[in-house]
Amino acid sequence: MARTKHDTFTMLEYEHKYLDLGKKYIAGVDEVGRGPLAGPVVVACVIMPLGDEDIIQGVNDSKKVSEKNRELLFDKIMQKAIACKIEWADEKVIDEINILAATKRCMQRAIDGMKLPPDVVLIDAVNLDCKYPIEPIIKGDAKSYSIACASIVAKVTRDRYMAEMSEKYPEYGFESNKGYGSAKHIEALKSVGACPIHRRSFIKNFVDNEE
């Protein structure tokens, strides 16, 4: 089968390496939401079936997939996943222990919470003290199918939550910026102030007298 550089099959190099070593359950882990001014950081851990007939075409780094296609891929991933666990840390945890610590805590809990223990964990650029073999991959969401699936699950989960929050706090444009620091969002912070889901440690430059 001819495969282009955009073919999802080209993202299976790491998976095939471990399959060739006799590993069966290969988990992918990724996070979404380390940079926003509001809302949680969300982590997904997924184990996907890896036979040629099981590969979902179009899977890629969630940032490279349109919102419409992410939603479609999310449903396919959740239907096919052998195991999946989603964890998140809200703004209070992020402010308390910092974003990197909160991200690592979620990753650890997602991995430990899998209904099937993974034989190996592929993770996007973060090194964890993990009880399973782990391979951090720089820009892994663009190189590993399993990590890309996790990226899409985390992204859609977080985006849906932020869309719900936009109805509760309409001033900030969460439905479009998802909590990131867009011009509209920052202007609202300056004029209206913060809402309960803002990360106080992230907005000090925009809001006066925030504890």
Z-matrix of the N, CA and C atoms (Angstrom, degrees):
N
C 1 1.472
C 2 1.531 1 109.32
N 3 1.341 2 116.59 1 126.03
C 4 1.454 3 119.81 2 177.37
C 5 1.518 4 109.79 3 -71.64
N 6 1.321 5 114.62 4 134.77
C 7 1.468 6 118.61 5 -178.04
C 8 1.515 7 110.25 6 -127.14
N 9 1.315 8 116.89 7 131.94
C 10 1.447 9 121.72 8 178.41
C 11 1.516 10 109.42 9 -87.80
N 12 1.325 11 116.34 10 170.98
C 13 1.462 12 120.45 11 179.98
C 14 1.524 13 111.53 12 -66.02
N 15 1.330 14 117.77 13 -17.33
C 16 1.466 15 121.05 14 179.14
C 17 1.527 16 112.46 15 -95.55
N 18 1.323 17 117.15 16 -2.66
C 19 1.461 18 121.31 17 -178.85
C 20 1.525 19 109.79 18 -66.58
N 21 1.326 20 115.64 19 134.05
C 22 1.461 21 119.98 20 -179.62
C 23 1.526 22 111.77 21 -59.66
N 24 1.340 23 117.53 22 -28.30
C 25 1.469 24 120.02 23 178.93
C 26 1.525 25 112.06 24 -60.15
N 27 1.328 26 118.03 25 -25.10
C 28 1.468 27 119.80 26 -179.01
C 29 1.519 28 111.73 27 -73.74
N 30 1.332 29 118.15 28 -7.68
C 31 1.468 30 121.88 29 -179.28
C 32 1.526 31 112.15 30 -95.44
N 33 1.334 32 116.90 31 16.94
C 34 1.462 33 120.82 32 -173.99
C 35 1.527 34 113.40 33 -108.07
N 36 1.319 35 117.21 34 13.54
C 37 1.473 36 120.11 35 -177.63
C 38 1.525 37 111.57 36 -58.86
N 39 1.310 38 117.46 37 -46.89
C 40 1.468 39 120.79 38 -177.81
C 41 1.524 40 110.41 39 -68.89
N 42 1.316 41 116.36 40 -41.60
C 43 1.457 42 119.68 41 178.74
C 44 1.525 43 111.14 42 -61.30
N 45 1.330 44 117.32 43 -44.75
C 46 1.461 45 120.25 44 -179.56
C 47 1.524 46 111.32 45 -65.01
N 48 1.322 47 116.85 46 -33.80
C 49 1.467 48 119.27 47 177.82
C 50 1.520 49 110.94 48 -59.07
N 51 1.324 50 115.95 49 -43.97
C 52 1.469 51 119.07 50 -178.00
C 53 1.526 52 112.04 51 -79.62
N 54 1.315 53 117.87 52 -32.78
C 55 1.463 54 119.85 53 174.00
C 56 1.530 55 110.11 54 -60.98
N 57 1.319 56 116.27 55 -40.32
C 58 1.460 57 120.78 56 178.82
C 59 1.525 58 112.15 57 -66.42
N 60 1.322 59 116.74 58 -21.56
C 61 1.467 60 121.30 59 177.04
C 62 1.531 61 111.67 60 -89.61
N 63 1.319 62 116.50 61 4.28
C 64 1.452 63 120.51 62 177.45
C 65 1.516 64 114.51 63 90.85
N 66 1.340 65 117.54 64 7.40
C 67 1.461 66 120.25 65 176.90
C 68 1.521 67 109.31 66 -77.64
N 69 1.319 68 116.70 67 141.70
C 70 1.463 69 121.39 68 -176.50
C 71 1.525 70 112.47 69 -108.49
N 72 1.335 71 116.59 70 -49.23
C 73 1.459 72 120.83 71 -175.98
C 74 1.530 73 109.28 72 -102.90
N 75 1.328 74 115.04 73 102.52
C 76 1.461 75 122.30 74 -176.96
C 77 1.526 76 107.71 75 -106.86
N 78 1.320 77 116.37 76 114.51
C 79 1.465 78 121.20 77 -177.34
C 80 1.520 79 110.74 78 -93.75
N 81 1.302 80 115.53 79 143.93
C 82 1.460 81 122.01 80 170.71
C 83 1.521 82 109.32 81 -113.80
N 84 1.329 83 116.56 82 138.15
C 85 1.465 84 121.77 83 -178.36
C 86 1.522 85 109.49 84 -129.89
N 87 1.324 86 116.26 85 135.10
C 88 1.464 87 120.60 86 174.14
C 89 1.521 88 109.69 87 -151.71
N 90 1.323 89 113.87 88 159.79
C 91 1.463 90 120.84 89 178.88
C 92 1.516 91 110.10 90 -120.37
N 93 1.317 92 115.19 91 157.85
C 94 1.464 93 122.49 92 172.42
C 95 1.521 94 107.45 93 -137.18
N 96 1.332 95 115.89 94 134.36
C 97 1.462 96 119.30 95 172.85
C 98 1.507 97 115.94 96 105.41
N 99 1.323 98 117.97 97 27.87
C 100 1.467 99 118.26 98 175.88
C 101 1.519 100 111.87 99 -75.47
N 102 1.333 101 117.74 100 -28.04
C 103 1.459 102 120.47 101 -172.36
C 104 1.518 103 118.43 102 -95.37
N 105 1.325 104 120.90 103 -18.06
C 106 1.468 105 120.61 104 -174.23
C 107 1.525 106 113.76 105 -64.76
N 108 1.321 107 114.51 106 161.33
C 109 1.461 108 121.77 107 176.51
C 110 1.527 109 111.61 108 -85.43
N 111 1.333 110 116.42 109 -14.05
C 112 1.468 111 120.45 110 -176.47
C 113 1.522 112 110.13 111 -144.61
N 114 1.329 113 114.25 112 155.13
C 115 1.455 114 120.27 113 175.50
C 116 1.513 115 113.27 114 88.15
N 117 1.340 116 116.14 115 177.71
C 118 1.455 117 121.37 116 -173.09
C 119 1.517 118 112.86 117 -85.63
N 120 1.330 119 115.37 118 166.14
C 121 1.458 120 121.99 119 161.09
C 122 1.525 121 105.92 120 -95.07
N 123 1.327 122 116.90 121 134.91
C 124 1.459 123 122.57 122 -175.10
C 125 1.520 124 109.50 123 -121.18
N 126 1.321 125 116.27 124 134.69
C 127 1.461 126 123.03 125 179.78
C 128 1.521 127 109.13 126 -122.16
N 129 1.316 128 116.09 127 138.75
C 130 1.464 129 121.45 128 172.36
C 131 1.517 130 109.47 129 -123.53
N 132 1.319 131 115.73 130 141.78
C 133 1.457 132 123.71 131 171.94
C 134 1.522 133 106.85 132 -123.77
N 135 1.329 134 117.20 133 124.90
C 136 1.461 135 120.52 134 -178.13
C 137 1.521 136 110.44 135 -132.63
N 138 1.312 137 115.63 136 145.59
C 139 1.458 138 122.51 137 167.44
C 140 1.521 139 106.40 138 -115.54
N 141 1.335 140 116.23 139 118.91
C 142 1.456 141 121.29 140 -176.46
C 143 1.520 142 110.51 141 -107.94
N 144 1.350 143 117.71 142 149.03
C 145 1.465 144 119.56 143 169.45
C 146 1.522 145 109.10 144 -67.29
N 147 1.332 146 117.03 145 142.10
C 148 1.463 147 120.47 146 -169.43
C 149 1.526 148 114.20 147 -120.84
N 150 1.325 149 117.56 148 12.74
C 151 1.451 150 118.97 149 171.70
C 152 1.517 151 110.67 150 -67.65
N 153 1.338 152 116.81 151 151.76
C 154 1.465 153 119.85 152 -178.03
C 155 1.517 154 111.92 153 -53.39
N 156 1.335 155 117.05 154 -36.38
C 157 1.469 156 120.62 155 -177.88
C 158 1.522 157 112.16 156 -74.24
N 159 1.346 158 116.23 157 -13.06
C 160 1.470 159 120.49 158 -176.91
C 161 1.523 160 113.34 159 -95.84
N 162 1.333 161 117.61 160 -16.43
C 163 1.463 162 120.66 161 -173.37
C 164 1.526 163 110.46 162 -68.21
N 165 1.317 164 115.77 163 130.83
C 166 1.466 165 122.42 164 -179.08
C 167 1.526 166 108.93 165 -88.90
N 168 1.313 167 116.74 166 112.31
C 169 1.456 168 120.20 167 179.92
C 170 1.537 169 110.60 168 -67.39
N 171 1.320 170 116.01 169 142.95
C 172 1.456 171 121.86 170 179.50
C 173 1.506 172 113.85 171 98.30
N 174 1.344 173 117.89 172 -11.88
C 175 1.462 174 120.27 173 178.02
C 176 1.526 175 109.21 174 -65.35
N 177 1.321 176 115.32 175 133.08
C 178 1.463 177 122.12 176 179.11
C 179 1.521 178 107.15 177 -159.95
N 180 1.315 179 116.22 178 176.30
C 181 1.455 180 121.41 179 170.59
C 182 1.531 181 108.40 180 -46.03
N 183 1.329 182 116.62 181 128.20
C 184 1.472 183 120.09 182 -173.98
C 185 1.526 184 112.33 183 -58.03
N 186 1.334 185 117.79 184 -27.11
C 187 1.468 186 120.67 185 179.91
C 188 1.528 187 111.56 186 -70.75
N 189 1.328 188 116.77 187 -17.36
C 190 1.464 189 121.07 188 -177.98
C 191 1.527 190 112.22 189 -99.65
N 192 1.324 191 117.06 190 4.18
C 193 1.460 192 122.07 191 -177.22
C 194 1.523 193 108.48 192 -115.27
N 195 1.314 194 117.92 193 137.24
C 196 1.464 195 120.99 194 179.96
C 197 1.523 196 110.46 195 -65.03
N 198 1.329 197 115.70 196 158.47
C 199 1.465 198 120.14 197 -179.33
C 200 1.523 199 111.06 198 -59.00
N 201 1.330 200 117.49 199 -42.51
C 202 1.460 201 120.83 200 179.55
C 203 1.526 202 111.05 201 -60.60
N 204 1.327 203 116.12 202 -45.80
C 205 1.464 204 119.36 203 -178.59
C 206 1.522 205 111.83 204 -71.32
N 207 1.333 206 117.46 205 -32.26
C 208 1.469 207 119.45 206 175.63
C 209 1.520 208 110.65 207 -60.22
N 210 1.321 209 116.49 208 -42.53
C 211 1.465 210 120.09 209 179.51
C 212 1.526 211 110.87 210 -62.10
N 213 1.325 212 116.93 211 -43.41
C 214 1.461 213 120.55 212 178.64
C 215 1.519 214 111.34 213 -64.80
N 216 1.332 215 116.23 214 -43.29
C 217 1.463 216 120.64 215 -179.56
C 218 1.527 217 111.09 216 -67.73
N 219 1.324 218 117.27 217 -36.97
C 220 1.460 219 121.09 218 177.44
C 221 1.527 220 110.49 219 -55.35
N 222 1.325 221 116.51 220 -47.49
C 223 1.466 222 120.19 221 -178.83
C 224 1.527 223 111.02 222 -63.25
N 225 1.327 224 116.58 223 -41.86
C 226 1.467 225 119.93 224 179.33
C 227 1.528 226 111.40 225 -65.48
N 228 1.335 227 116.52 226 -41.90
C 229 1.463 228 120.85 227 179.81
C 230 1.523 229 110.30 228 -62.87
N 231 1.326 230 116.39 229 -46.53
C 232 1.460 231 119.69 230 -178.29
C 233 1.532 232 111.93 231 -65.23
N 234 1.331 233 116.75 232 -31.64
C 235 1.461 234 120.55 233 177.49
C 236 1.530 235 111.76 234 -71.16
N 237 1.334 236 116.37 235 -37.36
C 238 1.461 237 120.48 236 -173.97
C 239 1.523 238 113.62 237 -91.21
N 240 1.318 239 118.16 238 -22.76
C 241 1.469 240 121.10 239 -172.31
C 242 1.523 241 111.76 240 -55.60
N 243 1.321 242 115.44 241 134.55
C 244 1.461 243 121.47 242 173.70
C 245 1.527 244 109.28 243 -71.59
N 246 1.309 245 115.84 244 -37.92
C 247 1.469 246 122.21 245 176.59
C 248 1.517 247 108.22 246 -154.48
N 249 1.324 248 115.70 247 147.68
C 250 1.460 249 120.85 248 179.13
C 251 1.524 250 109.50 249 -151.84
N 252 1.312 251 116.16 250 137.78
C 253 1.469 252 121.23 251 175.65
C 254 1.513 253 108.65 252 -138.64
N 255 1.328 254 116.37 253 131.69
C 256 1.461 255 123.21 254 178.89
C 257 1.518 256 108.61 255 -115.74
N 258 1.319 257 115.77 256 131.54
C 259 1.466 258 121.48 257 175.44
C 260 1.515 259 108.84 258 -130.78
N 261 1.338 260 115.95 259 151.81
C 262 1.463 261 117.68 260 172.70
C 263 1.512 262 111.26 261 -146.55
N 264 1.323 263 114.45 262 160.71
C 265 1.460 264 122.65 263 175.44
C 266 1.514 265 107.45 264 -122.52
N 267 1.335 266 116.41 265 129.34
C 268 1.461 267 119.42 266 -177.55
C 269 1.520 268 111.03 267 -83.12
N 270 1.322 269 114.17 268 -179.33
C 271 1.470 270 120.43 269 -174.69
C 272 1.531 271 112.53 270 -61.46
N 273 1.311 272 117.60 271 -31.00
C 274 1.469 273 119.91 272 -179.15
C 275 1.523 274 110.90 273 -68.58
N 276 1.321 275 116.46 274 -42.10
C 277 1.466 276 120.28 275 177.60
C 278 1.527 277 110.24 276 -66.16
N 279 1.324 278 116.42 277 -42.35
C 280 1.467 279 120.51 278 179.16
C 281 1.521 280 110.53 279 -59.67
N 282 1.339 281 116.94 280 -44.45
C 283 1.461 282 120.50 281 179.37
C 284 1.529 283 111.56 282 -66.52
N 285 1.316 284 116.42 283 -31.75
C 286 1.466 285 120.31 284 -176.22
C 287 1.524 286 112.57 285 -76.87
N 288 1.339 287 117.44 286 -43.39
C 289 1.472 288 118.65 287 -171.36
C 290 1.525 289 113.50 288 -117.92
N 291 1.288 290 119.77 289 -3.23
C 292 1.465 291 130.43 290 -179.62
C 293 1.526 292 110.99 291 86.30
N 294 1.318 293 115.56 292 159.35
C 295 1.459 294 120.94 293 -169.12
C 296 1.529 295 112.12 294 -68.28
N 297 1.322 296 118.81 295 -38.07
C 298 1.463 297 119.49 296 -179.40
C 299 1.523 298 110.80 297 -67.16
N 300 1.323 299 116.93 298 -43.75
C 301 1.464 300 120.29 299 178.85
C 302 1.523 301 110.79 300 -63.95
N 303 1.342 302 116.49 301 -40.02
C 304 1.465 303 120.22 302 178.92
C 305 1.523 304 110.69 303 -64.77
N 306 1.331 305 116.62 304 -40.24
C 307 1.466 306 120.88 305 178.83
C 308 1.520 307 110.62 306 -63.83
N 309 1.324 308 116.78 307 -46.64
C 310 1.464 309 120.09 308 -179.35
C 311 1.528 310 111.18 309 -64.23
N 312 1.328 311 117.07 310 -38.11
C 313 1.467 312 120.24 311 178.10
C 314 1.525 313 110.12 312 -61.53
N 315 1.333 314 116.90 313 -44.44
C 316 1.463 315 120.39 314 178.88
C 317 1.526 316 111.29 315 -64.14
N 318 1.316 317 116.52 316 -41.79
C 319 1.463 318 119.52 317 179.11
C 320 1.522 319 110.81 318 -61.01
N 321 1.329 320 116.12 319 -45.60
C 322 1.451 321 119.82 320 -179.63
C 323 1.524 322 110.78 321 -62.10
N 324 1.321 323 116.97 322 -43.58
C 325 1.467 324 120.44 323 -179.29
C 326 1.524 325 111.68 324 -66.98
N 327 1.338 326 116.52 325 -36.61
C 328 1.460 327 119.63 326 178.83
C 329 1.530 328 110.59 327 -65.61
N 330 1.321 329 116.17 328 -44.62
C 331 1.473 330 120.02 329 179.21
C 332 1.517 331 110.34 330 -64.27
N 333 1.324 332 116.70 331 -47.87
C 334 1.469 333 120.67 332 -177.98
C 335 1.524 334 112.16 333 -66.62
N 336 1.332 335 117.15 334 -24.30
C 337 1.448 336 120.80 335 -177.41
C 338 1.516 337 115.16 336 -88.24
N 339 1.326 338 118.00 337 1.61
C 340 1.464 339 120.92 338 -179.91
C 341 1.527 340 110.72 339 -65.48
N 342 1.321 341 116.57 340 137.59
C 343 1.467 342 120.34 341 -179.82
C 344 1.525 343 111.47 342 -70.59
N 345 1.355 344 116.57 343 -21.84
C 346 1.456 345 122.08 344 172.11
C 347 1.522 346 108.58 345 -117.31
N 348 1.325 347 119.05 346 125.88
C 349 1.457 348 119.83 347 178.09
C 350 1.523 349 110.52 348 -68.12
N 351 1.324 350 118.47 349 126.46
C 352 1.466 351 120.01 350 -178.64
C 353 1.529 352 111.85 351 -71.80
N 354 1.324 353 115.36 352 149.06
C 355 1.459 354 120.55 353 174.22
C 356 1.526 355 110.95 354 -77.91
N 357 1.319 356 115.99 355 -29.69
C 358 1.460 357 122.16 356 177.60
C 359 1.523 358 107.67 357 -156.28
N 360 1.321 359 116.11 358 151.49
C 361 1.460 360 121.55 359 -178.57
C 362 1.519 361 109.24 360 -120.62
N 363 1.321 362 116.67 361 122.74
C 364 1.464 363 123.13 362 172.03
C 365 1.517 364 107.35 363 -97.76
N 366 1.316 365 116.54 364 129.07
C 367 1.466 366 119.60 365 -171.87
C 368 1.522 367 109.92 366 -136.31
N 369 1.306 368 116.06 367 144.68
C 370 1.461 369 120.95 368 -175.43
C 371 1.525 370 111.01 369 -78.91
N 372 1.332 371 116.29 370 91.26
C 373 1.466 372 124.16 371 164.06
C 374 1.526 373 116.33 372 69.93
N 375 1.322 374 118.81 373 4.55
C 376 1.457 375 120.89 374 -179.69
C 377 1.524 376 109.02 375 -112.16
N 378 1.327 377 116.76 376 134.73
C 379 1.455 378 121.21 377 177.82
C 380 1.523 379 109.05 378 -98.56
N 381 1.314 380 116.61 379 125.06
C 382 1.459 381 122.17 380 -179.48
C 383 1.523 382 110.17 381 -116.42
N 384 1.328 383 115.20 382 152.34
C 385 1.455 384 120.93 383 168.37
C 386 1.521 385 106.37 384 -84.98
N 387 1.333 386 116.51 385 92.30
C 388 1.464 387 121.89 386 -167.55
C 389 1.518 388 109.99 387 -117.13
N 390 1.326 389 116.17 388 146.41
C 391 1.466 390 120.05 389 179.42
C 392 1.521 391 112.35 390 -78.04
N 393 1.327 392 116.92 391 -8.87
C 394 1.461 393 121.65 392 176.17
C 395 1.532 394 109.16 393 -107.90
N 396 1.334 395 118.08 394 155.13
C 397 1.469 396 119.60 395 173.23
C 398 1.525 397 109.99 396 -57.47
N 399 1.305 398 116.52 397 139.15
C 400 1.460 399 120.66 398 -173.28
C 401 1.519 400 109.83 399 -137.16
N 402 1.322 401 116.84 400 140.94
C 403 1.457 402 121.54 401 173.86
C 404 1.521 403 109.42 402 -128.14
N 405 1.344 404 117.25 403 106.90
C 406 1.466 405 119.62 404 173.13
C 407 1.530 406 109.19 405 -73.72
N 408 1.321 407 117.11 406 136.28
C 409 1.455 408 122.42 407 -178.46
C 410 1.519 409 108.52 408 -126.68
N 411 1.312 410 117.26 409 118.48
C 412 1.462 411 120.75 410 177.54
C 413 1.524 412 109.01 411 -65.02
N 414 1.331 413 115.96 412 130.72
C 415 1.467 414 123.02 413 -174.15
C 416 1.520 415 110.25 414 55.18
N 417 1.328 416 115.25 415 39.00
C 418 1.453 417 120.83 416 -176.17
C 419 1.506 418 114.03 417 -62.45
N 420 1.343 419 117.61 418 -27.20
C 421 1.464 420 119.40 419 -179.47
C 422 1.522 421 112.17 420 -68.88
N 423 1.322 422 117.46 421 -14.37
C 424 1.462 423 121.36 422 175.82
C 425 1.528 424 111.99 423 -104.32
N 426 1.334 425 117.31 424 -2.31
C 427 1.466 426 121.16 425 -175.83
C 428 1.516 427 113.91 426 -118.78
N 429 1.328 428 117.44 427 -24.43
C 430 1.460 429 121.75 428 -175.72
C 431 1.522 430 110.39 429 -120.23
N 432 1.303 431 116.50 430 127.57
C 433 1.461 432 122.26 431 177.57
C 434 1.524 433 111.20 432 -58.13
N 435 1.336 434 116.96 433 -43.61
C 436 1.461 435 120.49 434 -177.16
C 437 1.523 436 111.05 435 -65.19
N 438 1.334 437 116.95 436 -42.48
C 439 1.466 438 120.21 437 178.08
C 440 1.520 439 110.20 438 -67.10
N 441 1.332 440 117.66 439 -39.83
C 442 1.466 441 120.42 440 179.17
C 443 1.526 442 110.98 441 -62.55
N 444 1.335 443 117.23 442 -39.30
C 445 1.471 444 119.56 443 175.98
C 446 1.527 445 110.46 444 -61.18
N 447 1.339 446 116.30 445 -43.39
C 448 1.466 447 120.27 446 177.82
C 449 1.527 448 110.83 447 -62.56
N 450 1.326 449 116.20 448 -39.19
C 451 1.462 450 121.51 449 179.56
C 452 1.523 451 111.27 450 -60.78
N 453 1.323 452 116.95 451 -43.34
C 454 1.459 453 121.09 452 179.77
C 455 1.523 454 111.09 453 -67.00
N 456 1.336 455 116.82 454 -43.15
C 457 1.468 456 119.85 455 178.91
C 458 1.527 457 110.52 456 -61.15
N 459 1.327 458 117.07 457 -45.54
C 460 1.467 459 120.46 458 -179.52
C 461 1.528 460 111.35 459 -65.19
N 462 1.319 461 116.23 460 -42.70
C 463 1.469 462 120.96 461 -177.59
C 464 1.528 463 111.53 462 -64.08
N 465 1.327 464 117.17 463 -48.39
C 466 1.462 465 120.07 464 -178.62
C 467 1.531 466 110.56 465 -65.63
N 468 1.328 467 116.78 466 -40.43
C 469 1.469 468 120.28 467 178.00
C 470 1.521 469 110.78 468 -59.26
N 471 1.326 470 116.18 469 -47.40
C 472 1.467 471 119.80 470 -178.80
C 473 1.530 472 111.85 471 -68.22
N 474 1.330 473 117.00 472 -42.56
C 475 1.465 474 120.25 473 -178.76
C 476 1.527 475 111.19 474 -62.35
N 477 1.319 476 116.79 475 -39.32
C 478 1.466 477 119.60 476 178.24
C 479 1.530 478 110.82 477 -63.34
N 480 1.303 479 116.44 478 -41.16
C 481 1.466 480 120.18 479 178.29
C 482 1.532 481 110.57 480 -63.18
N 483 1.339 482 116.49 481 -44.82
C 484 1.462 483 118.98 482 -178.35
C 485 1.529 484 111.16 483 -67.39
N 486 1.324 485 117.98 484 -30.21
C 487 1.469 486 120.25 485 174.75
C 488 1.527 487 110.31 486 -65.68
N 489 1.322 488 116.42 487 -38.42
C 490 1.475 489 119.77 488 175.35
C 491 1.525 490 110.44 489 -63.94
N 492 1.319 491 116.47 490 -42.13
C 493 1.471 492 120.46 491 -179.65
C 494 1.521 493 111.74 492 -66.83
N 495 1.337 494 117.39 493 -26.07
C 496 1.468 495 119.64 494 179.20
C 497 1.526 496 110.91 495 -67.02
N 498 1.331 497 116.83 496 -27.97
C 499 1.459 498 119.73 497 177.09
C 500 1.528 499 111.14 498 -73.92
N 501 1.322 500 115.43 499 -31.02
C 502 1.460 501 120.12 500 179.89
C 503 1.527 502 111.60 501 -81.76
N 504 1.326 503 115.95 502 -34.95
C 505 1.474 504 121.54 503 -178.85
C 506 1.526 505 108.72 504 -128.53
N 507 1.329 506 117.91 505 74.69
C 508 1.476 507 120.89 506 -170.36
C 509 1.525 508 114.66 507 -70.73
N 510 1.329 509 117.76 508 -14.73
C 511 1.471 510 119.62 509 -173.42
C 512 1.535 511 112.84 510 -65.47
N 513 1.320 512 117.65 511 -24.63
C 514 1.468 513 120.29 512 -166.10
C 515 1.528 514 114.36 513 -97.96
N 516 1.314 515 117.74 514 -6.91
C 517 1.462 516 119.92 515 179.19
C 518 1.510 517 114.21 516 70.96
N 519 1.331 518 117.01 517 31.58
C 520 1.460 519 120.31 518 -177.61
C 521 1.529 520 112.63 519 -59.70
N 522 1.348 521 116.93 520 -26.51
C 523 1.464 522 119.31 521 -178.66
C 524 1.519 523 111.67 522 -63.14
N 525 1.343 524 116.91 523 -26.15
C 526 1.466 525 119.86 524 -179.42
C 527 1.524 526 112.61 525 -107.91
N 528 1.356 527 117.89 526 -38.75
C 529 1.476 528 118.61 527 -176.19
C 530 1.523 529 113.53 528 -92.16
N 531 1.345 530 116.88 529 -11.64
C 532 1.476 531 122.77 530 177.55
C 533 1.536 532 112.55 531 56.75
N 534 1.343 533 116.08 532 24.39
C 535 1.458 534 120.37 533 178.00
C 536 1.510 535 114.28 534 96.51
N 537 1.332 536 117.05 535 -7.58
C 538 1.468 537 119.82 536 177.13
C 539 1.525 538 109.88 537 -73.64
N 540 1.320 539 115.56 538 165.21
C 541 1.454 540 120.65 539 -170.42
C 542 1.516 541 114.36 540 -84.34
N 543 1.311 542 117.39 541 63.91
C 544 1.466 543 121.50 542 175.46
C 545 1.526 544 109.39 543 -70.25
N 546 1.327 545 115.67 544 166.25
C 547 1.471 546 120.13 545 179.65
C 548 1.522 547 110.84 546 -60.03
N 549 1.333 548 117.31 547 -43.23
C 550 1.468 549 120.98 548 179.70
C 551 1.528 550 110.77 549 -63.11
N 552 1.305 551 116.04 550 -41.54
C 553 1.461 552 120.83 551 -178.73
C 554 1.530 553 110.40 552 -64.05
N 555 1.320 554 116.63 553 -47.28
C 556 1.463 555 120.27 554 -177.94
C 557 1.534 556 110.47 555 -66.35
N 558 1.325 557 116.58 556 -38.63
C 559 1.467 558 119.48 557 178.58
C 560 1.529 559 110.17 558 -63.28
N 561 1.333 560 116.90 559 -40.60
C 562 1.464 561 120.36 560 178.17
C 563 1.523 562 111.16 561 -65.56
N 564 1.321 563 116.75 562 -38.76
C 565 1.470 564 119.86 563 176.65
C 566 1.529 565 110.75 564 -58.98
N 567 1.320 566 115.68 565 -42.83
C 568 1.465 567 120.06 566 -177.84
C 569 1.527 568 112.36 567 -71.11
N 570 1.334 569 116.45 568 -34.03
C 571 1.459 570 119.35 569 -175.27
C 572 1.528 571 112.93 570 -92.23
N 573 1.336 572 117.20 571 -36.40
C 574 1.469 573 121.22 572 -175.15
C 575 1.521 574 111.70 573 -103.10
N 576 1.329 575 116.07 574 -30.08
C 577 1.458 576 120.63 575 -173.82
C 578 1.516 577 111.30 576 96.13
N 579 1.298 578 115.94 577 -174.66
C 580 1.462 579 121.23 578 -175.09
C 581 1.522 580 111.62 579 -85.51
N 582 1.340 581 115.01 580 156.43
C 583 1.460 582 121.53 581 171.93
C 584 1.533 583 108.29 582 -109.61
N 585 1.325 584 118.08 583 172.50
C 586 1.468 585 119.57 584 -174.10
C 587 1.520 586 115.98 585 -58.83
N 588 1.347 587 119.48 586 -25.28
C 589 1.462 588 118.58 587 -176.82
C 590 1.532 589 113.02 588 -93.59
N 591 1.326 590 117.41 589 6.26
C 592 1.464 591 119.08 590 175.00
C 593 1.531 592 110.85 591 -73.98
N 594 1.320 593 114.27 592 144.84
C 595 1.462 594 121.21 593 175.45
C 596 1.526 595 108.16 594 -84.92
N 597 1.317 596 115.78 595 108.22
C 598 1.471 597 119.29 596 -175.20
C 599 1.525 598 111.98 597 -60.33
N 600 1.323 599 117.30 598 -33.47
C 601 1.463 600 120.40 599 -179.41
C 602 1.530 601 112.24 600 -72.06
N 603 1.346 602 117.02 601 -12.76
C 604 1.462 603 120.62 602 -177.94
C 605 1.528 604 113.04 603 -100.74
N 606 1.320 605 118.65 604 -14.04
C 607 1.478 606 120.24 605 -168.58
C 608 1.519 607 112.87 606 -114.49
N 609 1.321 608 116.89 607 13.98
C 610 1.463 609 119.90 608 -175.66
C 611 1.521 610 112.85 609 -60.99
N 612 1.325 611 117.63 610 -28.35
C 613 1.456 612 120.27 611 -179.64
C 614 1.525 613 113.17 612 -78.86
N 615 1.326 614 116.52 613 -9.44
C 616 1.466 615 119.87 614 -174.61
C 617 1.522 616 113.49 615 -114.97
N 618 1.307 617 117.82 616 -21.47
C 619 1.459 618 121.64 617 -174.55
C 620 1.522 619 108.95 618 -128.12
N 621 1.309 620 116.56 619 129.04
C 622 1.465 621 121.52 620 179.29
C 623 1.518 622 110.23 621 -80.49
N 624 1.332 623 115.07 622 147.47
C 625 1.473 624 123.05 623 170.44
C 626 1.529 625 113.16 624 60.80
N 627 1.353 626 117.10 625 31.76
C 628 1.465 627 119.88 626 173.82
C 629 1.506 628 109.42 627 -89.13
N 630 1.311 629 115.07 628 127.62
C 631 1.451 630 119.21 629 179.07
C 632 1.522 631 109.87 630 -77.79
